[in-house]
Amino acid sequence: MDKTTLSREAWLQRSLDVLREEGIQGVRVERLARDLGVTKGSFYWHFDDRDDLHRSLLKFWVERFNDVVTENPAFQSADPAAGLLEAITKVREEELDKYELAIRAWAEHDSEAGKTVRDLYERRATFIRSFFSRIGFRGLDAEIRTRLTLCFLSWDPSMHPDESESRRLKLLKLQHELLTKK
């Protein structure tokens, strides 16, 4: 593989996988190049330096694992409960939450990652809160439902890693039903 066949996306995806396995300290140019079977020169074809990789990695994560839901107009159906269920089901079925803990751990020690995560969580909360508001929940009723949904999506897979996908989806639907019932 060389710089013409290895995409920027391949570097970013491998970086996310290493981040999840080892934390941000494992996301090193030499390591990534070795894992991808290319020279470090390929890295510099796509990125200026490691800081550029880190900034690009955050952007990639936001776009590929978050915006695909929060910026998707398909979830804004006439029935807000159905739209919310579709959105959270997509997160679970496509494992859009799989890098959550690794990104959050990085954000604890890096100001740029921290700002990205805080901004993103606010966008997620606004997105989810809009469904509960359209259902008719206001104030603290909407807020607690928003927070519970966010926590469930962010933490449940890591708390119960050996749970079957079918059970995970069943619990997701039950959680949705409990939170959307007036």
C-alpha positions in Angstrom: 0.0 0.0 0.0 1.3 3.5 -0.7 0.1 7.1 -0.4 -2.0 6.8 -3.5 -3.9 3.8 -2.3 -4.1 4.5 1.4 -6.7 7.2 2.1 -6.8 9.8 4.8 -9.9 8.0 6.1 -7.9 4.8 6.6 -5.4 6.7 8.8 -8.2 8.3 10.8 -10.1 5.0 11.2 -7.0 3.2 12.4 -6.2 6.1 14.7 -9.7 5.8 16.3 -9.1 2.0 16.7 -5.8 2.6 18.4 -7.3 5.4 20.5 -9.9 2.9 21.7 -7.3 0.2 22.4 -4.5 2.3 24.0 -5.6 5.9 24.5 -4.2 8.9 22.7 -0.6 8.1 23.7 -0.9 5.1 21.4 -1.8 7.2 18.4 1.7 7.7 17.1 2.8 8.1 13.5 5.3 5.2 13.5 2.8 2.9 15.1 0.0 3.8 12.6 2.3 3.5 9.6 3.4 0.0 10.8 -0.2 -1.1 11.4 -1.2 0.2 8.0 1.8 -1.3 6.2 3.1 2.0 4.8 5.9 4.4 5.4 5.7 7.5 7.5 5.9 9.5 4.3 2.3 8.3 3.6 1.2 10.0 6.8 2.8 13.3 5.7 0.9 13.1 2.4 -2.3 13.4 4.4 -1.4 15.3 7.6 1.0 18.2 8.5 2.0 16.7 11.8 0.6 14.8 14.8 -1.4 17.8 16.0 -3.1 18.0 12.5 -3.9 14.3 12.9 -5.5 14.9 16.3 -7.6 17.8 15.1 -8.6 15.7 12.0 -9.4 12.8 14.2 -11.8 14.8 16.4 -13.5 16.2 13.3 -13.7 12.7 11.7 -15.3 11.3 14.9 -17.8 14.2 15.1 -18.8 13.8 11.4 -18.8 10.0 11.1 -20.1 9.0 14.5 -22.3 11.9 15.5 -23.4 14.2 12.7 -24.7 11.2 10.8 -27.5 11.2 13.4 -27.8 14.8 14.7 -27.7 16.4 11.3 -30.0 13.9 9.6 -33.4 15.4 8.7 -34.8 11.9 8.2 -35.2 11.6 12.0 -37.4 14.7 12.2 -40.6 12.8 11.3 -44.1 13.9 12.1 -44.1 11.5 15.1 -41.3 12.7 17.5 -41.3 9.4 19.5 -40.8 7.4 16.3 -38.0 9.8 15.1 -36.2 9.5 18.4 -36.4 5.7 18.4 -35.0 5.6 14.8 -32.1 7.9 15.8 -31.1 6.0 18.9 -31.6 2.6 17.2 -29.2 3.8 14.5 -26.6 4.7 17.1 -26.8 1.3 18.6 -27.1 -0.8 15.4 -24.2 1.0 13.7 -22.1 1.1 16.9 -21.7 4.9 16.6 -21.0 4.9 20.3 -18.0 2.5 20.2 -15.3 5.2 20.6 -17.2 7.2 23.2 -15.2 6.3 26.3 -11.8 6.6 24.5 -12.7 10.1 23.2 -14.0 11.1 26.6 -10.8 9.9 28.3 -8.7 11.9 25.8 -10.9 14.9 26.4 -10.1 14.8 30.1 -6.4 15.6 29.4 -6.5 17.7 26.2 -8.2 21.1 26.0 -9.1 20.9 22.3 -10.6 17.4 22.6 -12.4 18.6 25.8 -13.9 21.5 23.9 -15.0 19.3 21.0 -16.6 16.8 23.4 -18.4 19.5 25.4 -19.7 21.2 22.2 -20.8 17.9 20.8 -22.6 16.8 24.0 -24.5 20.1 23.9 -25.5 19.5 20.3 -26.5 16.0 21.2 -28.6 17.2 24.1 -30.3 19.8 22.0 -31.1 17.2 19.4 -32.5 14.7 21.9 -34.3 17.4 23.9 -36.1 18.6 20.8 -37.8 15.2 20.5 -39.0 15.2 24.1 -40.2 18.8 23.7 -42.2 17.9 20.6 -43.7 15.0 22.6 -44.8 17.6 25.2 -42.3 17.4 28.0 -41.1 20.7 29.4 -38.5 21.9 31.9 -37.0 19.3 34.2 -39.2 16.5 32.7 -37.6 17.1 29.3 -34.1 17.6 30.8 -34.1 14.4 32.8 -35.3 12.4 29.8 -32.6 14.0 27.6 -29.9 13.2 30.2 -31.0 9.6 30.7 -31.0 9.0 26.9 -27.6 10.5 26.6 -26.2 8.4 29.4 -27.8 5.2 28.2 -26.4 5.7 24.7 -22.9 6.7 25.9 -22.3 4.3 28.8 -24.4 1.2 28.5 -22.3 -0.7 25.9 -19.2 -0.3 28.0 -20.9 -1.2 31.2 -22.3 -4.4 29.6 -19.9 -5.4 26.9 -20.9 -9.0 26.7 -24.6 -8.4 26.2 -26.0 -9.7 23.0 -27.0 -7.2 20.3 -30.6 -8.4 20.4 -30.9 -7.8 24.2 -29.2 -4.4 23.8 -31.8 -3.4 21.2 -34.6 -4.7 23.3 -33.5 -2.7 26.3 -33.0 0.4 24.2 -36.6 0.1 23.0 -37.9 -0.4 26.5 -35.9 2.6 27.7 -37.4 4.6 24.9 -40.9 3.5 25.7 -40.5 4.4 29.4 -39.1 7.8 28.6 -41.5 8.8 25.9 -44.7 7.8 27.7 -46.7 10.7 29.0 
